[in-house]
Amino acid sequence: MATVSAKVFEHHKKNDGTYNVKICVQHKRLRKYLDTTHFVVRKQLTKDFKVKDPFIADKVEKQLRDYRKMISELDDRLDYFTAESLRDYLRDKDEDVDFIKFCDQHIERLRKENRTGTANNHRKIRNSLVDYFNRSAVSIKEINSNMLMTYERYLRSERTMTRYNQDNKPVVTTEKGLSDSGLHNHMRDLRTLFNAAREMYNNEDLGIYRIKHYPFKKYKVGSSPLTKKRNNTLEQVLTIRDCVTVPGSRAELAKELYILSFYLCGINAVDLYQITERDVRNGRLDYNRSKTQGKRKDNAFISIKIVDEAKLLLEKYLGKLRERYSSANALNWALCKGMEQLRKLTGIPELTLYWARHTFANTARNDCRMSKDDVALALNHVDEGNRTTDIYIAKDWKIVDDVQRKVIAQLRKVEIKVMKKKQQENKTEHIAA
């Protein structure tokens, strides 16, 4: 049996001489307390600290009646509550959910779990909603299907945004409207955040539904639109590798990390940032892929052979990126600027570090004719359709080694072909001269 009653504690006297009237929730022989909005002074209390002011007493009694009604409506479900969870239920049942506040808490939780990439993506959603509503508090009820329609139009249009740099100074930028692919990813992440809020504030087992609506029933995010292939040719890979850059420049950083990623089966920037000497064992790089580490039972572990072509570059950057950059975001920003310079130096119009990963995969599948399963293993992807089978089969890193070896061998073949072509061109020019 759960009971609620009003309490005022003598030792809780505040500096201004007032006492807060609290609600005591007693359940399963434990007591938990709720603060109220009512404050009283000593003359409004009896000698044994009961509220005697008729106005305050009436207000508190009404609140107690409401709580008793809520407890009665729980029926048998009351057995599943602890004193603490019952207190929280009474306090929060009718309180509106601030979606921006939830986003801040959720993003902080992701960062503590080292899911930095997901946290950054969700931070963009949070900031975009603040821009759209032009305020930092947004009720979850305002995230509805009609709002999503107008929000989509907002995202597709050019918009001005104000952000604060590391010195807490405002930086105003103008952003182009999102493409079909960008819009899909944005709304998908918003749906993920909304689902996370429902998971936190709703409890189906106890019949608690603080978020009763679901706008994504009517507003459909849909499947991801097809994107163009983001891979370079192997001739372009050689151009990048052999490009002359200024030592210590961002262009050099972009060039060398691109090549290092290609040699190491498409390793991402955040993983290059996080790996240390402890991850190198017996000539192999053993690490957990940050992007999916918290989503997989194997913690997204992979073991990659450190081939001769990668050794010097890995030694150069292993553990050094942390010293050079304060965070993975800072590294990504430097890479972005470096890639801009590298595109100008090489004449390659489209080039990012992620293209190295796509190029490795494309070469493995289309040029080396490796199976999709083997390529997926080398990329440290999980095959949704084969999860049951994976329970029975231990991972064989020799398969990854084989994919890696054949891709690098294919690069050598192209290099020899390019060299022969240049020799033939030089020979022809010499004869013509």
N, C-alpha and C positions, 0 to 999 in steps of 0.2 A: 504494500500500500504506500502510495506517494502522497506527501502533504506539502503545502506551502504556507508560509506565515511571514509576517513582517518582523524585522529585527532592527534594533538600533544599538550599537555597541559603544559603551562609554569610552573605551580606549581608542576609538576611531575619530575622536574629536580633531577637527582640522584647525589650521592656524587662525582662520577667521571665526572660530567658535561654533561652527556648524557641524552637524552630523548627517551623514547620508543614510536614508532609510533603505534597508536592504531586504530582499526577498530570500528567505531560507527555503531551499528545496531539499526535502528529506526523502530518501528512497533507499531501500535495502540497508538501513541502519547507517547510512552515510549522509552527510550534509554538505551542500554546495550553495554558494551565495551569488545572488544577482544584484548588481547596483541598480538603483532607480534614479529617476530625474528629480526626486524629492529630497530637499535638504531642510532640516529643522534646527532650531536653537534650543537651549536647555529648557526655557520656559514653555515650549510646546510639547514637552515630554513629562510623563509622570515620574515619580521618584524611582520606579523600577524600569525606567527608560521605555515606556510604551507611548505611542503617539496619542496625544490627547487633543491636538488641534483638529477640530471637526472637518475643516476643508481638506487637510492633508490626509486625515484618517479615511475620509470618504473616497478620495482618489486612490489610495493604496488598497482599500477594500475592493474597489472595482477591478483593479489589476489582479488581485488575488482570485476574484471570482472568474475572471477570464482564464487565468492559468488553470484553475480547478476544472473548468469546462474542457480545456484542451487535454488535460490529463484523462478525464473521463472518456473522451472521444477516442483515446488510444486503445481502450478495451484490453484485450489479451496481449496486444503488442507492447504494453507497458513492461512486461516481464523481460523484454530484450534490452531495455534501457538501463544504463547505470545512472547513478546520481549525477555524474558529470554530463553525460550525454542528454539526460532529461533537462538539466539546466540549460544546456546549449539549445535544445529544441524549443523550449519555452521562450528563450531570449530571441532566437533568430527566425522562428517560423514565419512571421509576417514581415520580416525585414527585407527590404529590396536588396538585390545583389548589384553592387557596383562592378561592372564588367572590367573597367580599366584597372581598378584595384586588384581584381582577381588576376588579370594579365600580369601585373607587376609581381604578384606573389608566385605565379606559375613560372614566369621567366627566371626569377631568382632561384626557384627550386631546380630548374633545368641546369642552371649554371653550377649549382652545388653538385649536381650529378655529372658534371663535365660534359654536358650536351650543349656545347657552346654554339655549334652551327644551328641547331634547332632553336635555341634561345634567341639568337640573332634574327632568325626568320620571324619568330613570333614578336620580337621587339618591333619589327617593321609594321606588323599588323596593328599593334598597340598604338604606335605613333600615328599611323594613318587614320585610325579611328578618332584620335584626339584632334587631328587636323580637320577631319570631316565634320565632327560635331562642334569643333571650336571650343572645347572645354575638356577638362581632365577628369570628369566624373560622368559616367554614362550608365544608365540603368540597363540591366540585361533585357528588360522588356522592350527597350528601344531597338534592340537587334532583332528585327522582325523581317518578314519576307518583303514587305513594301520598301523598308529601309535598304535591304540588300539590292533591290533593283536600282534605286537612285544612287547607292554607293558604287555600284558597278559603273554607272555612267560617269561618276566622279573620277573613278580610277582610270577610265579610258581617256579622260581629258587632261590637257596640260595643267599642272598645278604648281603653286609656289609653296615651299616648305621651309620652316625655320627649325634648325637643329643647333645644339650647343656643342662646341668643340671641347677638347680636354682642358682648356683654360676657362670653361664655362662662359664663353662668348658666343653670341648668336651668329649662326651662319645661314644665310638665306640662299636657297637654290631653286631653280626651276626645273621640274622633271616632266618629261614627255609622258603621254598616256601609255598605259600598259598594253602590251600585245596580247593576243589570244592566249598564248602560253603563259605569259606573266600574270594575266588576270586569273587564269585557272589555278596557278600555284598560290596566288594571294588568297583567293576565296577558299581553296582547300585548307590552307593554314588557319584561316578564320574559323572554318568549320571544326577543325581539330581543337582550337581553343574553346569554342562553344561546347563541344562534347566534353572537354576536360572540366569545364565549369559545371555541367550537368552531373558529371561523375562525382564532383566534390560536394555539391549542395543537395543532390537528390539521393535518397536511399529507398530503393524499390522494396526491399525486404520489410522496412518499417512503415512504408506508405508515406514517406516524406518527399514532397515535390515542391521545392522552393522555386525551381525553374520549370514551369508547367508547359511552356510552348516550345516548338522546334521548327524554326523558320526554314530549315533546309529540306523539309518535306515538300514545300511548295517551290522554293528556289533551289534548282538543281545545279550542283557544281559540274557534274558530268565527268566524262573521262578526259584525260589529258590529250590535247591536240597533238598531232604529229609534228615533230620539230625536224628541221633540216639536220643532216648529219654534221657533227662537229668534229671532223677529223682532218688532219693534214695528210698530204702525200709523204711517202718516205723521202722523196727528193727534198721536200720542204723541211723535214726533220734534219737532214744533213745540212741544209742551208742554215738552220737555226744553230746546230751544233758548231759549225765552222765560222759563224758570224764573229767578227772582231768587235769586241766591246771594251769599254774603259774599265780597268780593274777597280772593283769596289763599287761600281755603279749599279743602279737599279736594273739597267738593261742586262748587265752581267748576271745579276741575281735571277732575273726572269729566264734568261737563256739556260743557265746551269740547272735550275730547279726543274725546268721543262724537260731537259734531257735526263736528269736524274729520275724524274717521275716515269718517263718512258722506259728506262732501263729496269725500274723496280715495279713493273706491272701496274703503272698508273696510280702510284701512291699520291694522296691528296696533300695540299699545303698544310692543313692543320695537323696531319700526322707527321709530316716532315718537321713541323715546329715542335711537336711534343716528344718525339723519339730521342732517346739518350743512348749513351754507351752501354747501359744495362740491357738494352733491347737487342744488342748484337751478340750472338752466341754461335760459335763454331761456323763462322763464315756465313751466317744467316741473320736476317733482320726479322725478329719476332715482335709483333705489335698487335694491338687491338684497334680496329678502324673506328675512329671517333664518331663518325656519322651514325653508325648502327650498333655501337657497343652496348648501349642500354636496352636495345630492342631484341637481342638474340641471346639464346641460351648459351651459345659458345662465346659470348662477348665479342663477336666479330673478330676472333683471333685469326691471324695468318702468318705464315712463315715464308719468307722470300729469300732466295739465294742472292748473295751479294756478288754479282758477276764482276769480272775484271774491269769492264768498262765503267762501272759505277763506283769503284772503290775510292778513287781520288776525290770525286765529288762528294761522296758520302762522308769521308773523313773531314773535308773542308767545312761541311755544314752541320755535321752531327753534334747536337747540343749547343751549337753556336748561334742558331737562329733565336733562341730564347734570350741570349745575351744581347743580341743586336736589336730585337724588337720586344716591346713590352707585352704584347699579346698576339694571338693568331690573327686577330683583326688588323693589327698594325702591319703584320707581314702581308696579309692579303692586299692592303692598301698599297704597300710598296710594290708588290707584284703587279698590281693593276697599272701603276705608273710605269713600271719597267716594261710591261708588255706593250704599252703604247710606244715606247722608244724602240723596242725590238721589232715591232711591225714596220716602223719607218726604215730601220736598218736593213731588214731582210726583204722588204717589199711584199711580205705576206699579209694580205688584208685582214684576215681573221685569225686571231691567235690568243689563246689564254692557257693557263696551266692545265685547265680541265681538258683542253683539246689533246694534251699528251695522253691522258687516260683513254679518251675515245680513239685516238690513233693507234694505241697499243691494242685495244680490243678489236678494231677494224682490221688491223694487219693480221692478228691471230686467227680471226674467223675467215676473212675473205682471201687473204694471200697464203696463209699457212694451212688453211682448211682444218683448223682445230674445231672440235665439237663445241656447241654453245655451252654445254655443261662444264667443259674444261675451261673455257674462257671465263665463265661466271665464277668458277673456283679461283682462277688467277686474279680476278677483279675483286674477290672477297664479297661477292653477292650471295644472297641466299635464294634458292629456288623454291618459291612458294608451293609449287606443285609436287616437290619431292621431299618435303619435310619428314614424312613418315619413313621413307627409304633411308634418309640421312641418319636416322636413329641407329640403323644396323651397320652402316658403312663408315669406317674410320677414314678421316681425311688423309690422303696421300699427297704430301707436298712435292713428291717427284713429278706429279702431273703438272703442278704449277711451274716447276723447273723446266719441264718439257715445253710448255707454252712460251715461257720466257726465252728459252734457248732458241726456239724456232723463229720468234719475232726478231731477235737480235741478228740471227743468221740471215733473215730476209733483208734486214737493213744493210748488212755487209754486201749482199748480192747487188742491191741497188747501188751501193757505193762504188763497187767495182764497175758496174755498168756505166755509171756517170763518169768515172775516171777514164774508161776506155773511149767514151764518146768525146770527152775533152781532148784526149790524146789524138784522136782521129781528126778533130776540128783543127787542132794546132798543126798537125801534119799537112792537112789540106791547105791551111793558110801559108805554111812554109813553102810548099810547092808552088803556090800561086805567086808568092813573092819572088 
